Amino acid sequence: MGDLAFAAAMSHAPGIAAFTDKAPEQQRRGFLDAAAAVGALLDASKPDAIVFVAPDHFTNFFVDRMPAFCVGINDDYEGPVEKWLGMPKGRVPGAPDLAAHLLEAAMDSGFDPAFSRGLKLEHSVMVPMSLIRPQRDIPIVWIMVNCQVAPMPSLRRCYEFGRVLRKTIGLRPERVAVIATGGLSHAPGAAEANRLDPEFDREFLAMLASETPTSMLDIPLSRLDQAGFGSWEIRPWAVVLGATEGRPAQTLSYAPIEAWQTGCAVSVFS
């Protein structure tokens, strides 16, 4: 039977790759060292596949067509689409059989996710991958979660989707790692882009590290709005929390990195 080999979550700010050195050295090193630690733990877990749970920033979907969830069943993925990230474009192997099983299991469990055989990878997947698995050699499945366009799935709905993901992984022959990407506080492109919300970020991470990490599912949407519309991207974190069956997460690094316009965090789930 399969196994959840490893689970983690991290920010995916494009500035991490596009203008790395603009961040103060201490903040930059803290984040990059934590990401390297995740890469080492991922490697030690020896996964056969990685499921990335991440939003799409209007690369594959737009305001006129944005599913709550979309399972990528690509044979392989191409990316990144953003040339300005400064990383080489290439192909990443997909895991279409695993993806198809996840899709079917979700439908059997009361979810109706979309699916695509042609998703293009963007910074939400490529920036974290460049830090934790730059070889791009492990087959992946991208599960896209709508964090951009209302109406969005609730945090609790994302958690339940993660529970389905965990159940399906348990039926598979592979060892599967799950990586959530997104957040924390930020509002890219907005007038308040440099006004982060460290208070929200730290409260959120404290919830995840507590004995009751599922308390994060009750964060009011109004509080997310106050932290910047980029904070809507804690939804993938809720999916991975569900996939770990509500286990706490240890924060390896956090800093409100204004140069990257994002409250940047790296966490691993116990």
C-alpha positions in Angstrom: 0.0 0.0 0.0 1.1 3.6 -0.5 2.2 6.0 2.1 2.2 9.8 2.7 6.0 10.1 2.6 6.3 13.7 3.5 4.3 16.9 3.8 5.3 20.6 3.9 4.1 24.0 3.0 5.9 27.1 1.8 5.5 30.5 0.2 6.0 30.8 -3.5 6.6 34.6 -4.0 8.0 35.1 -7.5 10.6 37.5 -6.0 12.3 34.6 -4.4 13.6 33.7 -7.8 13.3 36.9 -9.8 15.0 39.3 -7.4 16.5 37.0 -4.7 19.2 39.4 -3.6 16.9 42.3 -2.9 15.8 40.7 0.4 18.0 41.5 3.4 20.6 38.8 3.9 19.3 37.5 7.2 15.8 37.2 5.9 16.9 35.7 2.6 19.2 33.2 4.2 16.6 32.2 6.8 14.1 31.4 4.0 16.5 29.7 1.6 18.1 27.6 4.3 14.7 26.4 5.5 13.7 25.6 1.9 17.0 23.6 1.6 16.1 21.7 4.7 12.7 20.8 3.2 14.6 19.6 0.1 16.8 17.4 2.2 13.8 16.0 4.1 12.0 15.4 0.9 15.0 13.6 -0.6 15.3 11.4 2.6 11.6 10.5 2.4 12.3 8.9 -1.1 9.0 9.8 -2.7 7.9 8.3 -6.0 5.7 11.3 -6.8 5.0 14.8 -5.5 1.6 16.3 -5.3 1.9 20.1 -5.4 -1.2 21.9 -4.1 -1.1 25.5 -5.4 -3.2 28.2 -7.0 -3.0 29.5 -10.5 -2.3 33.1 -11.2 -4.3 33.5 -14.4 -1.9 31.4 -16.4 -4.3 28.5 -17.1 -7.6 30.0 -15.9 -9.1 33.5 -15.7 -11.9 35.3 -14.0 -14.4 33.8 -16.5 -13.4 30.2 -15.8 -11.9 29.3 -12.5 -12.7 25.9 -11.0 -12.6 25.4 -7.2 -10.2 22.5 -7.7 -8.4 21.2 -10.8 -6.4 18.0 -11.0 -3.6 18.1 -13.6 -3.4 14.7 -15.3 -0.6 15.8 -17.6 1.9 13.2 -19.0 4.4 16.0 -18.4 4.3 19.7 -17.6 6.1 22.6 -19.2 7.3 25.6 -17.3 7.8 28.2 -16.0 5.7 30.4 -18.3 7.2 33.5 -16.7 10.5 34.3 -18.5 11.3 37.0 -16.0 11.6 34.5 -13.1 15.2 33.9 -14.4 15.0 30.1 -14.3 15.3 27.7 -17.3 12.2 26.6 -19.0 11.8 22.8 -19.3 9.6 19.8 -18.7 8.7 18.1 -15.5 7.4 14.5 -15.6 3.7 14.0 -14.7 2.1 11.1 -12.8 -1.1 10.7 -14.8 -2.2 7.4 -13.3 -1.9 8.8 -9.8 -3.7 11.9 -10.9 -6.5 10.0 -12.5 -7.0 8.0 -9.3 -7.1 11.2 -7.2 -9.7 12.6 -9.6 -11.9 9.6 -9.5 -11.6 9.3 -5.7 -12.6 13.0 -5.3 -15.7 12.5 -7.5 -16.6 9.4 -5.5 -16.3 11.4 -2.3 -18.7 14.3 -3.2 -16.2 16.6 -4.9 -16.4 17.5 -8.6 -13.0 18.9 -9.5 -12.1 19.9 -13.0 -9.2 18.2 -14.8 -6.7 19.2 -17.4 -4.1 17.4 -19.5 -2.5 20.6 -20.5 -1.7 22.7 -17.4 1.3 25.0 -17.8 3.5 25.5 -14.8 4.0 28.9 -13.3 5.7 30.4 -10.3 3.3 28.8 -7.8 4.9 25.4 -8.5 8.2 26.3 -10.2 9.6 28.5 -7.5 9.2 26.0 -4.7 10.4 23.2 -7.0 13.5 25.1 -7.9 14.3 25.2 -4.2 13.4 21.8 -3.0 13.9 19.6 -6.1 15.8 21.6 -8.7 16.5 18.3 -10.6 12.8 18.2 -11.7 13.1 14.5 -11.8 10.3 13.2 -9.6 6.9 12.9 -11.3 4.3 15.4 -10.1 0.6 16.1 -9.9 -0.5 19.7 -9.7 -3.8 20.1 -7.8 -4.9 23.7 -8.5 -6.9 25.4 -5.8 -8.8 28.6 -6.5 -7.4 31.3 -4.3 -8.0 34.1 -6.8 -11.6 34.5 -7.9 -14.8 34.5 -5.7 -16.5 32.2 -4.9 -13.6 30.2 -3.5 -13.8 26.9 -1.6 -13.9 27.4 2.1 -11.0 26.5 4.3 -13.0 23.6 5.7 -13.8 22.4 2.2 -10.1 22.5 1.4 -9.4 20.4 4.5 -11.9 17.8 3.5 -10.4 17.6 0.0 -7.1 16.9 1.7 -8.6 14.1 3.6 -9.7 12.5 0.4 -6.2 13.0 -1.0 -4.7 11.2 2.0 -7.2 8.3 1.7 -6.4 7.9 -2.0 -2.6 8.0 -1.3 -3.1 5.1 1.1 -4.5 3.0 -1.7 -1.6 3.6 -4.1 1.6 1.6 -4.5 3.7 4.8 -4.5 5.2 6.8 -1.7 3.7 10.3 -2.2 4.9 13.7 -0.9 2.5 16.6 -0.7 3.7 20.2 -0.9 1.4 23.2 -0.4 2.5 26.5 -1.7 1.1 30.0 -1.2 0.7 33.0 1.1 1.2 34.3 3.6 0.1 38.0 3.8 0.6 39.9 0.6 -1.3 41.9 -2.0 0.8 41.8 -5.2 0.3 44.7 -7.6 -1.9 46.6 -5.2 -1.1 50.0 -3.7 -0.6 48.3 -0.3 1.8 45.7 -1.7 4.6 46.6 0.7 2.3 46.6 3.8 2.4 43.1 5.0 0.6 41.7 8.1 3.1 39.9 10.3 0.6 39.7 13.1 -1.7 37.6 11.0 1.1 35.5 9.7 2.4 34.6 13.2 -1.0 33.9 14.5 -1.7 31.6 11.6 1.6 29.7 12.0 1.0 29.5 15.8 -2.4 27.8 15.1 -0.7 25.3 12.8 1.9 24.5 15.5 -0.6 24.2 18.3 -2.4 21.1 19.6 -5.4 22.1 17.6 -4.1 23.1 14.2 -7.6 22.8 12.7 -8.4 26.0 14.4 -7.1 27.7 11.3 -10.2 26.5 9.5 -12.2 29.0 11.5 -10.2 32.1 10.5 -12.9 34.6 9.3 -12.7 35.6 5.7 -12.8 39.2 6.7 -9.5 38.6 8.6 -7.9 37.1 5.4 -9.0 40.2 3.5 -7.3 42.4 6.1 -4.0 40.5 5.6 -4.1 41.2 1.8 -5.8 39.2 -0.9 -2.7 37.0 -1.2 -3.5 35.6 2.2 -6.4 33.8 0.4 -3.6 31.3 -0.5 -3.7 29.6 2.8 -6.2 27.3 1.2 -3.5 24.9 -0.1 -2.2 24.8 3.5 -5.6 23.7 4.6 -5.6 20.9 2.0 -2.2 19.6 3.3 -3.5 19.9 6.8 -6.3 17.6 5.8 -3.9 15.2 4.1 -1.9 14.9 7.3 -5.2 14.3 9.2 -4.8 17.5 11.3 -1.2 17.0 12.4 0.7 20.1 13.7 3.2 21.9 11.5 6.6 23.1 12.6 7.7 26.5 11.3 11.2 26.4 10.0 11.3 30.0 8.9 9.2 33.1 8.8 9.9 36.7 7.9 7.8 39.5 6.5 10.1 40.0 3.5 9.0 43.4 2.0 11.5 43.1 -0.8 9.6 40.0 -2.0 6.3 41.7 -1.0 5.2 38.6 0.9 5.1 37.2 4.4 7.3 34.2 3.7 7.1 31.0 5.6 8.3 27.4 5.4 6.7 24.7 7.5 6.8 20.9 7.8 4.1 18.7 9.1 4.8 16.1 11.8 
